[in-house]
């Protein structure tokens, strides 16, 4: 039942979020019918960068207005939570890797794990620079179809290097 409502809300909210310059990543509906929690996950449509707090505030308003107009899908009160996927999001699509451009990621393939910085995504191939060896980065081209798992690595030291 919740997934039917989430699918309906996804249809309603996708154009509203797109109109705000963002991409609707996911809609989740949980909780009892009289007090539902509606989680809406938004992101930039593509490429590197981030969604700032002003954008979250603006899209939250238009999403809330759109939900208020969809009486048939949501009955009763609901709590709205609008957020971004964050670094914990699994990297499963070319768009996710393009969004992670410049970030350090770890991917799992049948051949093993590889950690490298996302340089580009061309077609269905992710280009990673492995910076762990001597003599500069080594470029790896990893087909998306061969990636079974991907995640962003949090880099506290690299962020600190840019300060000061």
ZISULUR-V946027 format. One record per pair of residues at least 24 apart in sequence whose ideal C-beta (glycine too) atoms are under 6 Angstrom apart, sorted by the first residue. I is the first residue (numbers start at 1). J is the second residue. Records with the same first field share a line. If there is no record, write none. Layout:
# ZISULUR-V946027
I=J + J
This chain:
# ZISULUR-V946027
2=29
5=29 + 73
8=73
9=73
12=66 + 70
13=63 + 66
16=62 + 66
17=42
20=58 + 59 + 62
22=59
25=85
34=76
35=77
36=78
37=79
38=78 + 80
39=81
40=82
41=83 + 85
43=84 + 85
46=95 + 98
47=98
48=101 + 102
51=84
87=152 + 154
91=150
94=121 + 144
97=121 + 126
100=152
103=152
104=153 + 155
105=150 + 152
106=151 + 153
107=147 + 150
108=148 + 149
109=146 + 147
116=140
